[in-house]
Amino acid sequence: MGLFDSKIDKKTPIPLYFQLKEIILLKIKEGEYPKDSMIPTEHEISEFFGLSRTTVRQAISELVQDGWLYRIKSKGTFVSHPKLNQDFIQHLEPYSEQIKKLGMVPSTQVLELKTINATAGIAENLQIKANEKVVLLHRRRFADDEPMVTVKTYLPFDKCAFVFDHNFEKESLYLVLSNTDATKIRYTNRRLEVTEAKARDLELLHLKSGKPIQLTYSVGYNSYHVPIEYSIARYRGDRSSFRITVFPPDR
């Protein structure tokens, strides 16, 4: 029966569109509408529940924005892949561990591992001089063989040249850096932005034009408050969401 074994309570103060949104979401989570299957049309939903098309459209639009549904013009509305809830913003934990906690299989492809000269931006974040040698590690990371994020990481060459002896398709960068006290990451500062996918994102992350990218900038510091790692990560906005815990200020 899908949606049509549910009811909307028109006497409750809970908005009608929100009730409908929660019903659709529950049916998706329960597996009644698997990935890439089409849900009933706005007209069908409107007729069954006795709701205005505007109310139905608002519920569906919010589910599209949240990444649970996608529209194909002249065809209908379909169930998309659910977003991965990650909390790396507030925890120092390898990507592979985050993905395993979500019940998925992580994997990594190394796109580049080489030495370059630091640009002004890289140098500023690593607190070194422009044109000093740095290590560039560029990775594409997957969950269940689906690309989720690309990460460019810059490391000061004089402290981190030993990373060339490691295989980062099998090893965690943070675990490798923790082999010495001078390079072990103790804390990070992170900044999150949203931008539109570029041509390279479309290729590497299997995105369609116009899709969002969740862009994160991270600087990792050792125990002596010296920056060791500067990373720029480009997460698929249609498949990723991040949890942040906020505490009230001390009084």
C-alpha positions as CSV (number, residue, x, y, z in Angstrom):
1,M,0.0,0.0,0.0
2,G,2.9,2.4,0.6
3,L,1.7,5.9,1.5
4,F,-1.9,5.0,1.1
5,D,-2.1,2.9,4.3
6,S,-1.3,6.1,6.4
7,K,-3.5,8.8,7.7
8,I,-3.1,12.6,8.3
9,D,-4.6,14.1,11.4
10,K,-6.2,17.4,10.3
11,K,-7.2,18.3,13.9
12,T,-3.7,18.4,15.3
13,P,-1.6,21.7,15.3
14,I,1.2,19.9,13.5
15,P,1.4,21.3,9.9
16,L,-0.1,19.1,7.3
17,Y,2.9,19.3,5.0
18,F,5.2,18.2,7.9
19,Q,2.9,15.2,8.7
20,L,3.0,14.2,5.0
21,K,6.8,14.6,4.9
22,E,7.2,12.4,7.9
23,I,4.9,9.7,6.4
24,I,6.9,9.6,3.1
25,L,10.2,9.6,5.0
26,L,9.1,6.7,7.2
27,K,8.0,4.7,4.2
28,I,11.4,5.2,2.6
29,K,13.2,4.2,5.8
30,E,11.1,1.1,6.1
31,G,12.0,0.1,2.6
32,E,8.6,0.3,1.0
33,Y,10.1,2.6,-1.6
34,P,13.6,1.3,-2.4
35,K,16.3,3.4,-4.0
36,D,15.4,4.8,-7.5
37,S,11.8,3.7,-7.2
38,M,9.1,6.3,-8.0
39,I,6.7,7.5,-5.3
40,P,3.0,8.4,-6.1
41,T,2.4,11.6,-8.0
42,E,1.5,14.9,-6.4
43,H,-2.0,14.5,-7.8
44,E,-2.4,11.0,-6.4
45,I,-1.2,12.1,-3.0
46,S,-3.3,15.2,-3.0
47,E,-6.4,13.2,-3.9
48,F,-5.9,10.4,-1.4
49,F,-5.1,12.6,1.6
50,G,-7.4,15.5,0.6
51,L,-4.5,18.0,0.6
52,S,-3.8,20.9,-1.6
53,R,-1.2,20.5,-4.3
54,T,0.8,23.3,-2.6
55,T,0.9,21.3,0.7
56,V,2.0,18.2,-1.1
57,R,4.6,20.1,-3.2
58,Q,6.1,21.6,0.0
59,A,6.5,18.2,1.7
60,I,8.1,16.7,-1.4
61,S,10.4,19.7,-2.1
62,E,11.8,19.5,1.5
63,L,12.6,15.8,1.0
64,V,14.3,16.7,-2.3
65,Q,16.3,19.4,-0.5
66,D,17.2,16.9,2.3
67,G,18.5,14.4,-0.3
68,W,15.8,11.7,0.2
69,L,14.1,12.3,-3.2
70,Y,15.0,13.5,-6.6
71,R,12.9,14.7,-9.5
72,I,13.1,13.8,-13.2
73,K,11.3,16.2,-15.5
74,S,8.2,14.8,-17.1
75,K,8.7,11.4,-15.4
76,G,8.1,11.8,-11.7
77,T,9.8,11.9,-8.2
78,F,12.1,9.1,-7.2
79,V,13.8,7.8,-4.0
80,S,17.5,8.8,-3.8
81,H,20.3,7.4,-1.7
82,P,20.0,8.5,1.9
83,K,22.6,10.9,3.2
84,L,25.5,9.6,5.3
85,N,25.4,11.2,8.8
86,Q,29.0,11.9,9.8
87,D,30.4,13.6,12.8
88,F,34.0,14.1,11.6
89,I,33.5,17.9,12.1
90,Q,33.8,17.4,15.9
91,H,35.8,14.2,16.2
92,L,39.3,13.2,15.2
93,E,38.6,9.8,13.6
94,P,39.7,8.2,10.4
95,Y,37.2,8.3,7.5
96,S,37.2,4.5,7.3
97,E,36.1,4.2,10.9
98,Q,33.3,6.7,10.3
99,I,32.0,4.7,7.3
100,K,32.2,1.4,9.2
101,K,30.1,2.8,12.0
102,L,27.4,3.5,9.3
103,G,27.4,-0.1,8.3
104,M,29.2,0.4,5.0
105,V,32.5,-0.7,3.5
106,P,35.1,2.1,3.1
107,S,37.8,2.1,0.4
108,T,40.3,4.7,-0.8
109,Q,42.0,5.5,-4.2
110,V,45.2,7.5,-4.2
111,L,45.0,10.0,-7.1
112,E,48.3,11.7,-6.4
113,L,51.2,11.5,-3.9
114,K,54.0,13.9,-4.8
115,T,56.1,16.8,-3.8
116,I,55.1,20.4,-4.8
117,N,56.0,23.9,-3.9
118,A,53.6,25.6,-1.4
119,T,51.4,28.3,-2.8
120,A,50.7,31.3,-0.6
121,G,47.5,29.8,0.7
122,I,49.1,26.5,1.6
123,A,52.1,28.2,3.2
124,E,49.8,30.4,5.3
125,N,47.9,27.5,6.7
126,L,51.0,25.4,7.4
127,Q,52.9,28.4,8.8
128,I,55.8,27.9,6.4
129,K,57.3,30.1,3.6
130,A,55.8,30.2,0.2
131,N,57.5,27.9,-2.3
132,E,58.7,25.6,0.4
133,K,58.4,21.9,-0.4
134,V,55.2,20.2,0.8
135,V,53.8,16.7,0.2
136,L,50.5,16.6,-1.7
137,L,48.3,13.5,-1.0
138,H,45.1,13.5,-3.2
139,R,42.6,10.8,-2.4
140,R,39.2,9.7,-3.5
141,R,37.2,7.9,-0.8
142,F,34.3,5.5,-1.2
143,A,31.5,3.9,0.8
144,D,30.2,0.6,-0.6
145,D,32.1,1.4,-3.8
146,E,30.3,4.8,-4.3
147,P,32.6,7.9,-4.3
148,M,31.7,10.2,-1.5
149,V,34.6,12.7,-1.1
150,T,37.9,13.8,-2.6
151,V,40.6,15.1,-0.3
152,K,43.7,17.1,-1.0
153,T,46.1,17.0,2.0
154,Y,49.2,19.1,2.2
155,L,52.0,18.2,4.7
156,P,55.3,20.0,5.4
157,F,58.0,17.9,3.5
158,D,60.7,18.4,6.1
159,K,58.6,16.8,8.8
160,C,56.5,14.3,6.8
161,A,58.7,12.9,4.0
162,F,58.3,9.5,5.5
163,V,54.7,9.3,4.2
164,F,56.1,8.3,0.8
165,D,56.9,4.9,2.4
166,H,53.2,4.1,3.0
167,N,50.3,2.9,1.0
168,F,47.3,5.2,1.7
169,E,44.9,2.9,-0.1
170,K,45.4,0.5,2.8
171,E,46.6,2.8,5.7
172,S,45.1,5.8,7.6
173,L,47.1,9.0,7.2
174,Y,46.3,10.0,10.8
175,L,47.6,6.7,12.1
176,V,50.8,7.0,10.0
177,L,51.3,10.6,11.3
178,S,50.9,9.4,14.9
179,N,54.1,7.3,14.6
180,T,56.0,10.4,15.8
181,D,55.1,12.8,18.5
182,A,56.1,15.8,16.3
183,T,53.6,14.8,13.5
184,K,50.7,13.3,15.6
185,I,47.6,15.3,15.1
186,R,46.2,16.4,18.4
187,Y,43.4,18.8,17.3
188,T,42.1,20.4,14.2
189,N,40.4,23.6,13.2
190,R,37.7,23.1,10.5
191,R,35.7,25.4,8.3
192,L,32.6,24.3,6.3
193,E,31.3,25.9,3.2
194,V,28.8,24.9,0.4
195,T,29.7,25.5,-3.3
196,E,28.6,24.2,-6.7
197,A,30.2,21.1,-8.1
198,K,32.9,21.8,-10.7
199,A,33.7,19.7,-13.8
200,R,36.3,17.6,-11.8
201,D,33.8,16.9,-9.1
202,L,31.3,15.6,-11.7
203,E,33.9,13.2,-12.9
204,L,35.4,12.0,-9.7
205,L,32.2,12.0,-7.5
206,H,29.8,10.9,-10.2
207,L,27.6,14.0,-9.8
208,K,25.3,15.8,-12.1
209,S,25.8,19.4,-13.0
210,G,24.4,21.9,-10.5
211,K,24.7,19.6,-7.5
212,P,26.2,21.0,-4.2
213,I,29.6,20.3,-2.7
214,Q,30.2,20.5,1.0
215,L,33.6,22.0,1.1
216,T,35.7,21.6,4.3
217,Y,39.0,23.2,5.2
218,S,41.0,21.5,8.0
219,V,44.3,22.4,9.7
220,G,45.6,19.7,12.0
221,Y,48.1,20.6,14.8
222,N,50.5,18.6,16.9
223,S,51.0,18.8,20.7
224,Y,53.2,21.9,20.2
225,H,50.4,23.8,18.3
226,V,52.4,23.5,15.1
227,P,50.3,22.9,12.0
228,I,51.1,19.5,10.4
229,E,48.3,19.0,8.0
230,Y,46.2,21.2,5.8
231,S,43.3,19.4,4.0
232,I,40.6,20.5,1.5
233,A,37.8,18.0,1.3
234,R,35.0,18.0,-1.3
235,Y,32.0,16.0,-0.1
236,R,29.0,15.1,-2.2
237,G,26.3,17.4,-0.9
238,D,23.6,15.0,-2.1
239,R,25.0,12.1,0.0
240,S,26.6,13.8,3.1
241,S,25.4,15.5,6.2
242,F,27.3,16.5,9.3
243,R,26.4,16.4,13.0
244,I,27.5,19.3,15.2
245,T,26.9,19.4,18.9
246,V,26.5,22.9,20.4
247,F,26.8,23.7,24.1
248,P,25.5,26.8,25.8
249,P,28.1,29.3,27.0
250,D,29.3,29.1,30.5
251,R,27.5,31.5,32.8
